[in-house]
Amino acid sequence: MKNNYLTFKNNSVVNCLFAITLLSNSNNVFSMDVSDNLTLNAFINQGYVNSPDNPYYGELDSSFDFRDLVLNANWLVNENIRLSGQAINRTVGEIEKSENSIDFLLVDFTLAAESSYTTGIRLGRNKIPLGLYNSARDISITRPGVVVPESTYFEEYRDLLLSTNGISLYYDSFNQIGEFQLEAYAGSRDVSEDTLARYANDFNGSGTYDSKGFSVNFVPNIEHEITLNFSLLDSTSKVSGQASYGFLTSPVQFDFNGLFKMASIQYSFQDWIFTTEYVIADTHSTIETPFGEISNKKIQSEGYYFQTEWLINRNFTALARYDEYFVNNQDRDGSSSATAAFPANNFFAKGLTIGGRWLINSNLSLTAEYAKKTGTAGIQTTTNYDLNNLKKDWNIFRAELTYQFQI
């Protein structure tokens, strides 16, 4: 168990990207060797939220309607071919009710493996390597808190940012300077009517979401571990359908392009981990109807956070984080972007979060955090909810009990 503790104690991006493999290879971390080469992992996350000021995913005050049921499989067919996948059943307040999805499902071909480097290709539904936490955001123990930092990972767009159907090329090298990782990918996802309903009121339609990009990760060979990462995601979405304007229903074409650039630094020193990430998102969206173009917007969004983790002992960790997010960084208070339907506080969010994790035993952990926030950007409400009813200053308490077990 000592090695597992040290692995998660360092908590670098390497651990996040390969957490699933590490879990699969450790009998102490809740996996079952179905055969010599096939392992299965299962996770149950039961959440609790108390949001007395604003509805959080449609839930006001206290709610236990936050849970994940996760099944992960990893099969080493031979020394060059690996199959892996993850299925999840999610309940997220009033927004998702026991919905099933495939987070990732891929075949990994090792093209070359030497003592100093490994290169390969992954085909299928691949995780998008964005920042330090995106690739493993659904494994509770790899997150610093109950949720990933919301100022940079846009939890309301989780499904679109999580994975893509296509191809991923990777190259890992190890030498006296340090460890270098490069991953490039491209793929596409269908955007269903149910997904669109979460983001746009009075709209029925579907479309596609294409994404491509790369991630560069470097861990220099020095006494204290530092991880440097730069990620780029270029996304394009085309959606068509019917939109309602009062008593009128009209065909609508919605086009979106977003270029996300994220820089990440994580530094580990003794029992402390210091992390900061910064993201810039340049977006361009247009809305066209048979009567002409009714919207053409170009904005630059910005988000960042500063985070400290204290590894008190083998069983307890503490967390403190400050983060900020601006929908338009040229309008940081939202005053120029506000409309009758979208108040100014809907265009920014700032918050201070404190929390911690208790590893109760080898199967069970409890994570809790309290956040005091100003601004409501990123908060997801139910369809047709009046955003003018959201309070600018609000508080939220979140807790999650995670049970990881053998099948």
C-alpha positions as CSV (number, residue, x, y, z in Angstrom):
1,M,0.0,0.0,0.0
2,K,3.0,2.3,0.5
3,N,3.6,2.6,-3.2
4,N,0.0,3.5,-3.9
5,Y,0.0,6.2,-1.3
6,L,3.1,7.7,-2.7
7,T,1.6,7.6,-6.2
8,F,-1.4,9.6,-5.2
9,K,0.6,11.8,-2.9
10,N,2.6,13.2,-5.8
11,N,-0.6,13.7,-7.7
12,S,1.1,14.9,-10.9
13,V,-0.6,14.9,-14.3
14,V,1.1,11.6,-15.1
15,N,-0.9,10.0,-12.3
16,C,-4.1,11.6,-13.5
17,L,-3.6,10.5,-17.1
18,F,-2.8,6.9,-16.1
19,A,-4.8,6.6,-12.9
20,I,-7.0,4.0,-14.5
21,T,-4.1,1.8,-15.4
22,L,-2.6,2.3,-11.9
23,L,-5.8,1.2,-10.3
24,S,-6.1,-1.8,-12.5
25,N,-2.6,-3.0,-11.6
26,S,-3.0,-2.8,-7.9
27,N,-4.8,-5.4,-5.9
28,N,-4.9,-3.0,-3.0
29,V,-6.9,-0.4,-4.9
30,F,-10.1,-2.3,-5.6
31,S,-9.5,-4.2,-8.8
32,M,-10.2,-7.8,-9.6
33,D,-8.0,-9.9,-11.9
34,V,-10.6,-11.7,-14.0
35,S,-7.7,-13.3,-15.8
36,D,-4.0,-12.7,-15.9
37,N,-4.5,-9.9,-18.5
38,L,-8.1,-8.6,-17.7
39,T,-9.0,-6.4,-14.8
40,L,-12.3,-4.8,-13.7
41,N,-12.8,-1.8,-11.4
42,A,-16.1,-0.5,-10.1
43,F,-16.8,2.8,-8.3
44,I,-19.9,4.1,-6.6
45,N,-20.0,7.9,-5.8
46,Q,-22.8,9.1,-3.6
47,G,-23.0,12.9,-3.4
48,Y,-24.7,15.4,-1.1
49,V,-25.2,19.0,-1.9
50,N,-26.6,21.9,0.2
51,S,-27.1,25.0,-1.9
52,P,-29.4,27.3,0.1
53,D,-29.1,30.4,-2.1
54,N,-29.2,29.2,-5.7
55,P,-30.4,26.0,-7.3
56,Y,-27.4,23.8,-8.2
57,Y,-28.3,21.6,-11.2
58,G,-31.9,22.4,-10.4
59,E,-31.6,21.4,-6.7
60,L,-32.2,24.1,-4.0
61,D,-31.3,23.5,-0.4
62,S,-30.3,19.9,0.4
63,S,-30.2,17.0,-2.1
64,F,-28.7,13.5,-2.4
65,D,-29.6,13.2,-6.1
66,F,-25.9,13.2,-7.1
67,R,-24.4,9.8,-7.8
68,D,-22.1,7.9,-10.2
69,L,-22.0,4.2,-10.9
70,V,-18.8,3.5,-12.8
71,L,-17.5,0.3,-14.4
72,N,-13.9,0.3,-15.8
73,A,-12.3,-2.6,-17.8
74,N,-8.7,-3.0,-19.0
75,W,-7.6,-6.0,-21.1
76,L,-4.0,-6.5,-22.2
77,V,-4.5,-8.6,-25.3
78,N,-0.7,-8.9,-25.8
79,E,2.4,-6.8,-25.2
80,N,1.4,-4.4,-28.0
81,I,-2.4,-4.3,-27.9
82,R,-4.6,-3.1,-25.0
83,L,-8.4,-2.7,-24.9
84,S,-10.0,-0.4,-22.3
85,G,-13.3,1.3,-21.6
86,Q,-15.5,2.9,-19.0
87,A,-19.3,3.0,-18.7
88,I,-21.0,5.3,-16.3
89,N,-24.5,5.8,-15.0
90,R,-25.0,9.4,-13.7
91,T,-27.6,11.3,-11.7
92,V,-26.9,15.0,-11.4
93,G,-29.7,16.8,-9.7
94,E,-32.7,17.6,-11.9
95,I,-30.5,17.7,-15.0
96,E,-29.5,14.1,-15.4
97,K,-31.6,11.2,-14.0
98,S,-29.8,7.8,-14.1
99,E,-28.4,8.4,-17.6
100,N,-26.0,5.9,-19.1
101,S,-23.0,6.7,-21.3
102,I,-19.6,5.4,-22.4
103,D,-16.9,7.7,-21.2
104,F,-14.2,6.0,-23.3
105,L,-13.8,2.8,-25.3
106,L,-10.6,2.3,-27.2
107,V,-7.9,0.0,-28.6
108,D,-4.3,1.0,-27.8
109,F,-1.6,-0.2,-30.2
110,T,2.0,0.2,-29.0
111,L,4.0,0.9,-32.1
112,A,7.4,1.0,-30.5
113,A,8.6,0.5,-26.9
114,E,12.2,0.9,-25.8
115,S,13.8,1.7,-22.5
116,S,13.8,5.4,-23.2
117,Y,10.6,5.9,-25.1
118,T,7.2,4.5,-26.0
119,T,5.0,5.5,-28.9
120,G,1.5,4.3,-30.0
121,I,-1.9,5.0,-31.4
122,R,-5.3,4.8,-29.8
123,L,-8.5,4.3,-31.9
124,G,-12.1,4.6,-30.6
125,R,-13.6,7.0,-28.1
126,N,-10.6,8.7,-26.5
127,K,-10.4,10.9,-23.5
128,I,-9.4,14.5,-24.3
129,P,-6.1,15.4,-22.6
130,L,-7.0,18.9,-21.4
131,G,-5.0,20.2,-18.4
132,L,-4.1,18.1,-15.4
133,Y,-7.5,16.6,-14.5
134,N,-9.7,16.2,-17.6
135,S,-8.6,12.7,-18.6
136,A,-9.4,11.2,-15.2
137,R,-12.1,13.6,-13.9
138,D,-14.5,10.7,-13.3
139,I,-12.3,8.8,-10.9
140,S,-12.9,10.4,-7.5
141,I,-9.5,9.9,-6.0
142,T,-7.8,11.7,-8.9
143,R,-9.8,14.9,-8.3
144,P,-8.5,17.4,-5.8
145,G,-12.0,18.0,-4.4
146,V,-15.6,16.8,-5.0
147,V,-15.5,18.3,-8.5
148,V,-12.7,19.5,-10.7
149,P,-11.9,23.2,-10.6
150,E,-14.9,24.8,-12.3
151,S,-13.1,27.9,-13.5
152,T,-11.0,25.9,-16.0
153,Y,-12.9,22.6,-16.7
154,F,-16.4,24.0,-17.4
155,E,-18.4,21.2,-15.6
156,E,-21.6,22.3,-17.4
157,Y,-20.0,21.2,-20.7
158,R,-18.5,18.0,-19.4
159,D,-20.0,15.7,-22.0
160,L,-18.5,17.6,-24.9
161,L,-15.1,18.1,-23.3
162,L,-14.6,14.7,-21.9
163,S,-13.9,12.5,-24.9
164,T,-14.1,12.2,-28.7
165,N,-14.5,9.4,-31.3
166,G,-11.4,9.3,-33.4
167,I,-7.7,8.8,-33.2
168,S,-5.0,9.7,-30.7
169,L,-1.2,9.5,-31.2
170,Y,1.1,9.5,-28.2
171,Y,4.8,9.6,-27.6
172,D,6.5,9.3,-24.1
173,S,10.2,9.6,-23.5
174,F,12.4,9.2,-20.5
175,N,15.9,10.4,-20.1
176,Q,18.3,12.1,-17.7
177,I,16.5,15.5,-18.2
178,G,13.1,14.2,-17.3
179,E,9.9,12.7,-18.6
180,F,8.3,14.2,-21.8
181,Q,4.8,13.3,-23.1
182,L,3.1,14.4,-26.2
183,E,-0.4,13.5,-27.3
184,A,-2.3,14.7,-30.5
185,Y,-5.8,13.8,-31.3
186,A,-8.8,14.4,-33.6
187,G,-12.4,13.2,-33.5
188,S,-16.1,13.9,-33.5
189,R,-19.2,13.4,-31.4
190,D,-22.9,13.6,-32.2
191,V,-24.8,16.3,-30.3
192,S,-28.2,14.9,-29.3
193,E,-31.4,16.8,-28.8
194,D,-31.3,16.0,-25.1
195,T,-27.8,17.5,-24.8
196,L,-28.8,20.7,-26.6
197,A,-31.8,21.0,-24.3
198,R,-29.5,21.7,-21.4
199,Y,-27.9,24.6,-23.1
200,A,-30.6,26.2,-25.1
201,N,-34.3,26.8,-24.3
202,D,-37.0,26.3,-26.8
203,F,-34.7,24.6,-29.3
204,N,-35.1,21.2,-30.9
205,G,-32.3,19.9,-33.1
206,S,-29.1,17.9,-33.3
207,G,-25.7,18.2,-34.9
208,T,-22.0,17.3,-34.5
209,Y,-19.1,18.4,-32.4
210,D,-15.6,18.1,-33.9
211,S,-12.5,18.5,-31.8
212,K,-8.7,18.3,-32.4
213,G,-5.7,19.3,-30.4
214,F,-2.7,18.3,-28.5
215,S,-1.2,18.1,-25.0
216,V,2.5,18.5,-24.1
217,N,3.6,17.4,-20.6
218,F,7.1,17.7,-19.0
219,V,8.3,16.5,-15.7
220,P,12.0,17.6,-15.2
221,N,14.3,15.3,-13.3
222,I,14.8,17.4,-10.2
223,E,14.7,16.8,-6.5
224,H,11.2,18.2,-6.0
225,E,8.5,17.1,-8.5
226,I,7.2,19.8,-10.8
227,T,4.8,19.2,-13.7
228,L,4.5,21.6,-16.7
229,N,1.7,21.1,-19.1
230,F,0.3,23.0,-22.1
231,S,-3.0,21.8,-23.8
232,L,-4.8,23.1,-26.9
233,L,-8.3,22.2,-28.0
234,D,-9.8,23.4,-31.2
235,S,-13.5,22.6,-31.4
236,T,-16.2,23.2,-34.0
237,S,-19.9,22.5,-33.7
238,K,-22.7,22.7,-36.3
239,V,-26.3,22.3,-35.1
240,S,-29.5,22.7,-36.9
241,G,-33.1,22.5,-35.8
242,Q,-36.2,24.5,-34.9
243,A,-36.3,27.4,-32.4
244,S,-39.4,29.0,-30.9
245,Y,-39.8,32.8,-30.7
246,G,-43.1,33.4,-28.9
247,F,-45.7,32.0,-31.3
248,L,-43.3,31.6,-34.2
249,T,-41.2,28.5,-34.9
250,S,-38.3,28.9,-37.4
251,P,-35.5,26.7,-38.7
252,V,-32.2,27.7,-37.1
253,Q,-28.5,27.0,-38.0
254,F,-26.1,27.4,-35.1
255,D,-22.3,27.4,-35.8
256,F,-19.7,27.5,-33.1
257,N,-15.9,27.5,-33.0
258,G,-13.8,27.5,-29.8
259,L,-10.0,27.5,-29.3
260,F,-9.1,26.5,-25.8
261,K,-5.5,27.1,-24.6
262,M,-4.6,25.9,-21.1
263,A,-1.3,26.2,-19.2
264,S,-0.7,24.2,-16.0
265,I,1.9,24.1,-13.3
266,Q,2.0,21.7,-10.3
267,Y,4.7,21.6,-7.7
268,S,5.1,19.1,-4.9
269,F,7.2,19.8,-1.9
270,Q,7.2,17.4,1.1
271,D,3.6,17.2,2.2
272,W,2.3,20.0,0.1
273,I,1.1,20.2,-3.5
274,F,0.7,23.6,-5.2
275,T,-1.3,23.8,-8.5
276,T,-2.3,26.6,-10.8
277,E,-4.0,26.4,-14.2
278,Y,-4.9,29.2,-16.6
279,V,-7.2,28.9,-19.7
280,I,-8.1,31.2,-22.5
281,A,-11.0,30.4,-24.8
282,D,-11.5,32.3,-28.0
283,T,-15.1,31.6,-29.3
284,H,-17.0,32.6,-32.4
285,S,-20.7,31.7,-32.7
286,T,-23.3,32.6,-35.3
287,I,-27.1,32.0,-35.5
288,E,-28.8,32.0,-38.9
289,T,-32.5,31.8,-39.8
290,P,-34.3,31.9,-43.1
291,F,-34.7,35.7,-42.4
292,G,-30.9,36.2,-42.1
293,E,-28.2,36.2,-39.5
294,I,-29.5,37.2,-36.1
295,S,-26.3,36.7,-34.0
296,N,-22.6,36.9,-34.7
297,K,-20.4,37.0,-31.6
298,K,-16.7,36.8,-30.9
299,I,-15.6,36.7,-27.3
300,Q,-12.6,35.6,-25.3
301,S,-13.3,33.8,-22.0
302,E,-10.7,33.5,-19.2
303,G,-10.4,31.2,-16.2
304,Y,-7.8,30.4,-13.6
305,Y,-7.3,29.1,-10.1
306,F,-4.6,28.8,-7.4
307,Q,-4.8,25.6,-5.3
308,T,-3.0,24.2,-2.2
309,E,-3.3,20.6,-1.0
310,W,-1.9,19.5,2.4
311,L,-1.2,15.8,2.8
312,I,-1.7,15.6,6.5
313,N,-1.1,11.9,6.8
314,R,-1.9,8.7,5.0
315,N,-5.6,9.2,5.7
316,F,-6.3,12.9,5.6
317,T,-5.8,15.7,3.1
318,A,-6.8,19.3,3.2
319,L,-7.6,21.6,0.2
320,A,-7.8,25.4,-0.3
321,R,-8.6,27.0,-3.7
322,Y,-9.3,30.4,-5.1
323,D,-10.6,30.7,-8.7
324,E,-12.1,33.2,-11.1
325,Y,-13.9,32.8,-14.5
326,F,-15.0,35.5,-16.9
327,V,-17.3,34.7,-19.9
328,N,-15.9,37.8,-21.6
329,N,-12.6,39.0,-20.2
330,Q,-13.3,42.5,-21.8
331,D,-16.4,42.7,-19.6
332,R,-15.4,41.3,-16.3
333,D,-18.4,42.6,-14.3
334,G,-20.9,41.5,-17.0
335,S,-22.4,45.0,-17.2
336,S,-22.0,45.3,-21.0
337,S,-23.1,41.7,-21.7
338,A,-26.2,41.8,-19.5
339,T,-29.7,41.5,-21.1
340,A,-33.2,41.2,-19.8
341,A,-32.8,37.4,-19.7
342,F,-29.2,37.2,-18.6
343,P,-28.2,39.4,-15.7
344,A,-24.7,40.8,-15.2
345,N,-23.7,38.2,-12.5
346,N,-24.3,35.4,-15.1
347,F,-21.1,36.4,-16.9
348,F,-18.5,36.0,-14.1
349,A,-17.8,33.8,-11.2
350,K,-15.3,34.0,-8.3
351,G,-14.9,31.7,-5.4
352,L,-13.0,30.5,-2.4
353,T,-13.1,26.7,-1.6
354,I,-11.9,24.8,1.4
355,G,-12.3,21.1,1.9
356,G,-10.6,17.8,2.6
357,R,-10.6,14.1,2.0
358,W,-10.7,11.2,4.5
359,L,-9.5,7.8,3.4
360,I,-11.6,5.8,5.8
361,N,-10.2,2.4,4.7
362,S,-8.9,0.8,1.6
363,N,-12.4,0.7,0.0
364,L,-14.1,3.9,1.3
365,S,-13.3,7.6,1.2
366,L,-15.2,10.8,2.1
367,T,-14.5,14.1,0.3
368,A,-16.2,17.4,1.4
369,E,-15.8,21.0,0.4
370,Y,-17.4,24.4,1.2
371,A,-17.4,27.2,-1.4
372,K,-18.3,30.9,-1.0
373,K,-19.0,32.4,-4.5
374,T,-19.7,35.7,-6.2
375,G,-21.2,35.5,-9.6
376,T,-23.2,32.7,-11.3
377,A,-21.3,31.9,-14.5
378,G,-21.2,28.2,-15.1
379,I,-24.1,27.3,-12.8
380,Q,-26.5,25.0,-14.6
381,T,-30.2,25.3,-14.0
382,T,-33.2,23.6,-15.3
383,T,-34.7,24.6,-18.7
384,N,-36.6,27.9,-18.7
385,Y,-35.4,28.8,-15.2
386,D,-35.4,32.6,-14.8
387,L,-31.7,33.5,-14.3
388,N,-32.7,36.9,-12.8
389,N,-33.7,34.9,-9.7
390,L,-30.1,33.8,-9.1
391,K,-28.4,35.5,-6.2
392,K,-25.0,37.1,-7.0
393,D,-23.4,36.0,-3.7
394,W,-24.1,32.4,-2.7
395,N,-22.7,29.5,-0.8
396,I,-22.6,25.8,-1.5
397,F,-21.5,22.7,0.5
398,R,-20.7,19.4,-1.3
399,A,-19.8,16.0,0.0
400,E,-19.1,12.7,-1.8
401,L,-18.8,9.2,-0.3
402,T,-16.9,6.9,-2.7
403,Y,-16.9,3.1,-2.4
404,Q,-14.5,1.3,-4.7
405,F,-14.9,-2.5,-4.8
406,Q,-14.2,-5.7,-6.5
407,I,-16.8,-7.2,-8.8
